[in-house]
Amino acid sequence: MPLIRLDKFISERGEYSRSQIKELAAKGKIRVNGAAVKKSDTKIDPENDTVEVLGAVIRAERFRYILMNKPDGYVCSTEEHDGPTVMELIPPEMRTKNMFPAGRLDKDSLGALLLTDDGELAHRMLSPRKHIPKIYIVKLDNPFQNKYVDQFKNGITLSDGYQCLPAKVCNVESCEKLAFIELSEGKYHQVKRMFAAVENHVQLLMRVSVGGLILPEKLRSGECMELLHKDVENLFSPPDFDAFCRDFSGVFSAILINKQL
């Protein structure tokens, strides 16, 4: 990898601006391989040199990937116009200034959300041609009906006339009002509108899988974990829906039942 400027290296991997980096360097607060470097335009080897700012090592990887278990009440945005955003939940040491939610969940929805500063990966992920499936578990007002399976498979027609792509749905045996649903598109309030079209109402919605990224059971609401690039590639290797429902039914149904919503 070619040498790059120290200020470019740091600014691309954190929230420091070029001017802040220049000031920190002048004060001897930046070290490369243990030695203070006072010029922010110094060239470094990003793969082999160790860079520290205020004693914290700056990771070499260009992009960062965060999996969050989104709680209720936060909007998937970098702007604060509609209330608190998911960006506020990211620990400072995980943030970069160009990070954004790659995809959306409604303000009152829960579960798996990927945040990154990798625009190319986000484009691949959100491209309609990719049709990355996402799996949700929902709590319904009324018991799940077996006829939903064929209705969703054939494509639900929403109240505005939009014809949804075929979707998969199955009941949760431990609770008649819980169900899993897999979508390959993401229209506004789509899951809620699909169940409304079959005369049911979604009380609570939690996304539990984005492609092959499955929400870890131990990741609590509001918590984040960093992913490696090789883990992120699992996005494009989704699980078998029936196997997923069988293997994770107990885990995710217990989470929703315990919320008592």
ROPA-791739 format. One record per residue (C-alpha): x negated, y, z negated. Coordinates in nm, 4 decimals, decimal comma, padded with zeros to 6 digits. Layout:
BEGIN
{site {X; Y; Z}},
...
//
This chain:
BEGIN
{site {00,0000; 00,0000; 00,0000}},
{site {-00,1383; 00,3478; 00,0870}},
{site {-00,2343; 00,5984; -00,1820}},
{site {00,0347; 00,8497; -00,2830}},
{site {00,0409; 01,1683; -00,4880}},
{site {00,0795; 01,1291; -00,8616}},
{site {00,3724; 01,3730; -00,8800}},
{site {00,5559; 01,1885; -00,6005}},
{site {00,5015; 00,8533; -00,7736}},
{site {00,6390; 00,9795; -01,1062}},
{site {00,9301; 01,1822; -00,9686}},
{site {01,0573; 00,8886; -00,7642}},
{site {01,0685; 00,6646; -01,0722}},
{site {01,2159; 00,8903; -01,3358}},
{site {01,3957; 01,2154; -01,4065}},
{site {01,0934; 01,4440; -01,4101}},
{site {01,0791; 01,7224; -01,1512}},
{site {00,7588; 01,8074; -00,9637}},
{site {00,7193; 02,1277; -01,1685}},
{site {00,7617; 01,9381; -01,4968}},
{site {00,5028; 01,6840; -01,3860}},
{site {00,2578; 01,9599; -01,2962}},
{site {00,3027; 02,1167; -01,6393}},
{site {00,2635; 01,7857; -01,8225}},
{site {-00,0515; 01,7050; -01,6264}},
{site {-00,2053; 02,0441; -01,7089}},
{site {-00,1455; 01,9710; -02,0773}},
{site {-00,3171; 01,6331; -02,0537}},
{site {00,0091; 01,4416; -02,1089}},
{site {-00,0338; 01,2177; -01,8021}},
{site {-00,2854; 00,9343; -01,7892}},
{site {-00,3967; 00,7099; -01,5058}},
{site {-00,5701; 00,3902; -01,6136}},
{site {-00,6125; 00,5381; -01,9606}},
{site {-00,7756; 00,8655; -01,8537}},
{site {-00,6015; 01,2038; -01,8594}},
{site {-00,5362; 01,3451; -01,5126}},
{site {-00,4730; 01,7203; -01,5056}},
{site {-00,3909; 01,7627; -01,1373}},
{site {-00,0517; 01,6383; -01,0312}},
{site {-00,1539; 01,6083; -00,6668}},
{site {-00,4144; 01,3425; -00,7499}},
{site {-00,3830; 01,0375; -00,5233}},
{site {-00,3184; 00,7009; -00,6899}},
{site {-00,2707; 00,3392; -00,5880}},
{site {00,0919; 00,2643; -00,6903}},
{site {00,0361; -00,1106; -00,7008}},
{site {-00,2866; -00,1226; -00,9004}},
{site {-00,3070; 00,1954; -01,1104}},
{site {-00,1342; 00,2260; -01,4482}},
{site {00,0393; 00,5612; -01,4970}},
{site {00,1588; 00,6897; -01,8344}},
{site {00,3657; 00,9982; -01,9097}},
{site {00,3854; 01,1012; -02,2750}},
{site {00,2612; 00,7535; -02,3634}},
{site {00,5295; 00,5685; -02,1651}},
{site {00,4158; 00,3507; -01,8735}},
{site {00,5825; 00,4339; -01,5409}},
{site {00,6886; 00,1178; -01,3634}},
{site {00,5410; 00,0528; -01,0205}},
{site {00,8623; -00,0591; -00,8495}},
{site {01,0106; 00,2105; -00,6278}},
{site {01,3768; 00,1364; -00,6977}},
{site {01,5693; 00,0526; -01,0090}},
{site {01,8787; -00,1660; -01,0440}},
{site {02,1052; -00,1554; -01,3488}},
{site {02,3978; -00,3856; -01,4257}},
{site {02,6467; -00,2265; -01,6628}},
{site {02,9445; -00,3695; -01,8459}},
{site {03,1648; -00,0647; -01,7908}},
{site {03,4011; 00,0246; -02,0756}},
{site {03,7397; 00,1928; -02,0535}},
{site {03,7489; 00,5715; -02,0257}},
{site {03,4471; 00,6365; -01,8019}},
{site {03,4558; 00,7408; -01,4382}},
{site {03,2230; 00,5929; -01,1754}},
{site {03,0702; 00,9199; -01,0643}},
{site {02,7625; 01,1343; -01,1067}},
{site {02,9858; 01,4393; -01,1618}},
{site {03,1716; 01,5232; -01,4825}},
{site {03,4831; 01,6790; -01,3285}},
{site {03,7159; 01,4003; -01,4446}},
{site {03,5694; 01,3268; -01,7872}},
{site {03,2717; 01,1284; -01,9158}},
{site {03,0830; 00,9339; -01,6492}},
{site {02,9118; 00,5966; -01,6544}},
{site {02,5804; 00,7808; -01,6072}},
{site {02,5996; 00,8872; -01,9722}},
{site {02,5822; 00,5226; -02,0801}},
{site {02,2495; 00,4489; -01,9108}},
{site {01,9610; 00,4551; -02,1625}},
{site {01,7130; 00,7359; -02,0837}},
{site {01,4295; 00,4923; -02,0174}},
{site {01,6344; 00,3242; -01,7420}},
{site {01,7483; 00,6379; -01,5595}},
{site {01,6141; 00,7933; -01,2433}},
{site {01,7301; 01,1267; -01,1080}},
{site {01,8719; 00,9719; -00,7882}},
{site {02,0658; 00,6912; -00,9556}},
{site {02,4345; 00,6479; -00,8717}},
{site {02,7124; 00,3866; -00,9050}},
{site {02,7020; 00,1477; -00,6081}},
{site {03,0758; 00,0936; -00,5887}},
{site {03,3610; 00,2003; -00,8101}},
{site {03,5863; 00,0857; -01,0906}},
{site {03,8929; 00,2797; -01,2024}},
{site {03,8558; 00,4876; -01,5179}},
{site {04,0625; 00,2396; -01,7191}},
{site {03,9010; -00,0715; -01,5663}},
{site {03,6209; -00,2728; -01,7223}},
{site {03,3322; -00,4918; -01,6241}},
{site {03,0480; -00,5366; -01,3791}},
{site {02,9093; -00,2214; -01,2193}},
{site {02,5812; -00,1903; -01,0318}},
{site {02,3900; 00,1376; -01,0514}},
{site {02,0809; 00,2051; -00,8449}},
{site {01,8692; 00,4639; -00,6656}},
{site {01,8266; 00,2296; -00,3673}},
{site {02,0455; 00,3892; -00,1022}},
{site {01,9666; 00,1266; 00,1596}},
{site {02,0796; -00,1597; -00,0613}},
{site {02,3942; 00,0304; -00,1607}},
{site {02,4728; 00,0831; 00,2082}},
{site {02,4304; -00,2901; 00,2766}},
{site {02,6451; -00,3734; -00,0226}},
{site {02,9286; -00,1330; 00,0595}},
{site {02,9335; -00,1899; 00,4348}},
{site {03,2759; -00,3189; 00,5473}},
{site {03,0955; -00,5669; 00,7723}},
{site {02,9408; -00,7386; 00,4704}},
{site {03,2704; -00,7993; 00,2893}},
{site {03,0952; -00,8818; -00,0379}},
{site {03,3607; -01,0555; -00,2497}},
{site {03,4323; -00,9329; -00,5998}},
{site {03,6073; -01,1367; -00,8668}},
{site {03,8324; -00,9840; -01,1312}},
{site {04,0246; -01,1205; -01,4262}},
{site {04,3524; -00,9465; -01,4997}},
{site {04,6062; -00,9487; -01,7785}},
{site {04,9612; -00,9301; -01,6417}},
{site {05,2898; -00,8126; -01,7895}},
{site {05,4659; -01,1266; -01,6717}},
{site {05,3491; -01,4878; -01,6345}},
{site {05,1496; -01,5856; -01,3269}},
{site {05,3584; -01,7584; -01,0585}},
{site {05,2235; -02,0302; -00,8324}},
{site {05,3751; -01,8602; -00,5270}},
{site {05,1136; -01,5851; -00,5652}},
{site {04,8481; -01,8197; -00,4257}},
{site {05,0048; -01,8311; -00,0785}},
{site {05,1209; -01,4697; -00,0902}},
{site {04,7696; -01,3426; -00,1566}},
{site {04,6181; -01,5885; 00,0905}},
{site {04,8455; -01,4558; 00,3659}},
{site {04,7600; -01,0926; 00,2890}},
{site {04,9700; -00,8739; 00,0628}},
{site {05,1484; -00,5745; 00,2174}},
{site {05,1241; -00,2738; -00,0135}},
{site {05,4019; -00,0228; -00,0724}},
{site {05,2470; 00,2215; 00,1771}},
{site {05,2451; -00,0458; 00,4475}},
{site {04,8741; -00,1286; 00,4261}},
{site {04,8071; -00,4943; 00,5086}},
{site {04,5457; -00,6344; 00,2713}},
{site {04,2896; -00,8865; 00,3827}},
{site {04,3493; -01,2420; 00,2609}},
{site {04,2596; -01,2806; -00,1067}},
{site {04,2216; -01,5689; -00,3481}},
{site {04,4020; -01,5882; -00,6793}},
{site {04,4438; -01,8525; -00,9481}},
{site {04,5940; -01,8771; -01,2932}},
{site {04,4087; -01,9240; -01,6210}},
{site {04,5422; -02,2374; -01,7875}},
{site {04,4784; -02,1133; -02,1410}},
{site {04,7040; -01,8087; -02,0952}},
{site {04,9960; -01,7788; -01,8555}},
{site {04,9514; -01,4025; -01,8231}},
{site {04,5845; -01,4142; -01,7179}},
{site {04,4632; -01,4633; -01,3616}},
{site {04,1482; -01,4446; -01,1499}},
{site {04,1525; -01,2682; -00,8145}},
{site {03,8828; -01,2439; -00,5471}},
{site {03,8844; -00,9539; -00,2993}},
{site {03,6600; -00,8741; -00,0047}},
{site {03,7664; -00,5093; 00,0168}},
{site {03,8170; -00,2287; -00,2300}},
{site {04,1040; 00,0066; -00,1588}},
{site {04,2281; 00,2548; -00,4190}},
{site {04,3852; 00,0706; -00,7159}},
{site {04,4079; -00,2316; -00,4871}},
{site {04,4358; -00,5107; -00,7446}},
{site {04,7073; -00,3252; -00,9352}},
{site {04,8962; -00,2437; -00,6163}},
{site {04,8769; -00,6031; -00,4935}},
{site {05,0335; -00,7385; -00,8102}},
{site {05,2909; -00,4592; -00,8029}},
{site {05,3836; -00,5816; -00,4538}},
{site {05,4756; -00,9219; -00,6028}},
{site {05,6710; -00,7519; -00,8828}},
{site {05,4181; -00,7834; -01,1596}},
{site {05,2086; -00,5279; -01,3459}},
{site {04,8394; -00,5322; -01,4367}},
{site {04,7874; -00,4340; -01,7994}},
{site {04,4108; -00,4794; -01,7987}},
{site {04,1551; -00,5376; -01,5252}},
{site {03,7952; -00,6519; -01,5650}},
{site {03,5493; -00,7130; -01,2812}},
{site {03,3421; -01,0171; -01,3637}},
{site {03,1449; -01,0729; -01,0435}},
{site {03,0054; -00,8660; -00,7572}},
{site {02,8921; -01,1120; -00,4934}},
{site {02,6599; -01,3476; -00,6775}},
{site {02,5984; -01,1025; -00,9636}},
{site {02,7988; -01,2447; -01,2533}},
{site {02,8605; -01,0353; -01,5629}},
{site {02,6556; -01,1924; -01,8458}},
{site {02,8608; -01,3017; -02,1436}},
{site {02,6108; -01,1404; -02,3826}},
{site {02,6242; -00,7979; -02,2151}},
{site {02,8596; -00,6051; -02,4410}},
{site {03,0952; -00,3311; -02,3311}},
{site {02,8980; -00,0151; -02,2570}},
{site {02,5638; -00,1940; -02,2409}},
{site {02,3204; -00,2049; -01,9485}},
{site {02,0534; -00,4441; -01,8329}},
{site {01,7841; -00,3996; -01,5719}},
{site {01,7754; -00,6352; -01,2747}},
{site {01,4829; -00,7474; -01,0638}},
{site {01,5051; -00,7066; -00,6872}},
{site {01,5248; -01,0839; -00,6409}},
{site {01,8252; -01,0907; -00,8756}},
{site {01,9943; -00,8118; -00,6822}},
{site {01,9706; -01,0181; -00,3649}},
{site {02,2221; -01,2535; -00,5301}},
{site {02,4794; -00,9944; -00,4257}},
{site {02,4775; -01,1559; -00,0847}},
{site {02,5184; -01,5149; -00,2142}},
{site {02,8656; -01,5176; -00,3717}},
{site {02,9869; -01,8107; -00,5816}},
{site {03,2602; -02,0520; -00,4801}},
{site {03,5810; -01,9033; -00,6190}},
{site {03,7345; -02,2276; -00,7437}},
{site {03,4104; -02,3336; -00,9128}},
{site {03,3750; -01,9881; -01,0680}},
{site {03,7258; -01,9993; -01,2123}},
{site {03,6627; -02,3458; -01,3514}},
{site {03,3231; -02,2613; -01,5037}},
{site {03,3984; -01,9156; -01,6426}},
{site {03,7679; -01,9351; -01,7290}},
{site {03,7030; -01,9855; -02,1001}},
{site {03,4399; -01,7131; -02,1241}},
{site {03,6275; -01,4276; -01,9614}},
{site {03,9770; -01,5185; -02,0786}},
{site {03,8495; -01,5085; -02,4380}},
{site {03,7099; -01,1594; -02,3804}},
{site {04,0435; -01,0259; -02,2565}},
{site {04,2475; -01,2047; -02,5211}},
{site {04,0217; -01,0681; -02,7958}},
{site {04,0745; -00,7134; -02,6706}},
{site {04,4422; -00,7495; -02,7695}},
{site {04,5547; -00,5179; -02,4932}},
//
